[in-house]
């Protein structure tokens, strides 16, 4: 499993070390929040022209990967 798919990167000197899309200062969590709120992909891409449709899919993959990490509260079943 590649925890950081596509252009997602973590740099401790950029955006407080939060995951961002390489070459931008756009935090992944912002895009995940928009997707969770069912915003249309085309609207997200219009608001963030530096992103691609692949970046949106990579954000979802990133969230899924985090949920699969052993010991992560999101990866344990009730």
C-alpha positions in Angstrom: 0.0 0.0 0.0 1.3 3.4 -1.0 0.1 5.7 1.8 0.7 8.8 -0.3 -0.8 8.2 -3.7 -0.3 10.4 -6.7 0.8 14.0 -6.0 -0.1 13.8 -2.3 2.9 14.8 -0.2 3.8 15.7 3.4 6.4 18.4 4.0 6.9 19.5 7.7 7.7 23.0 6.4 4.5 23.4 4.4 1.0 23.8 5.8 2.1 22.6 9.2 3.1 19.2 7.9 -0.4 18.4 6.8 -0.8 16.3 3.6 -1.1 18.6 0.5 -1.1 18.2 -3.2 2.5 18.5 -4.6 3.1 21.9 -6.1 0.2 23.5 -4.2 -0.6 24.6 -0.7 -4.0 22.8 -0.9 -4.5 20.5 2.1 -5.9 17.1 1.2 -8.4 17.4 4.1 -10.1 20.4 2.4 -10.8 18.4 -0.7 -11.9 15.4 1.4 -14.3 17.7 3.2 -15.7 19.0 -0.1 -16.1 15.4 -1.4 -17.8 14.4 1.9 -20.2 17.3 1.4 -21.1 15.8 -2.0 -19.7 18.8 -3.9 -19.6 18.1 -7.6 -16.2 17.2 -8.9 -16.4 19.8 -11.6 -17.1 22.5 -9.1 -14.1 21.4 -6.9 -11.8 21.5 -10.0 -13.2 24.9 -11.0 -12.5 26.2 -7.4 -9.0 24.6 -7.4 -7.7 24.8 -11.1 -4.3 23.4 -10.0 -6.0 20.0 -9.2 -7.0 17.3 -11.6 -9.7 14.6 -11.5 -6.9 12.1 -10.6 -6.0 14.3 -7.6 -9.6 14.0 -6.3 -9.4 10.2 -6.6 -6.0 10.2 -4.9 -7.5 12.1 -1.9 -10.1 9.3 -1.5 -7.4 6.6 -1.8 -5.3 8.5 0.8 -8.2 8.5 3.2 -8.9 4.8 2.6 -5.2 4.0 3.1 -5.2 5.8 6.5 -8.2 3.8 7.6 -6.3 0.6 6.9 -3.3 1.4 9.1 -3.3 -1.1 12.0 -4.0 0.6 15.4 -5.8 3.5 13.7 -9.1 4.0 15.5 -10.8 4.1 12.1 -9.4 0.7 11.2 -10.7 -1.2 14.1 -14.2 -2.8 14.1 -16.6 -2.2 16.9 
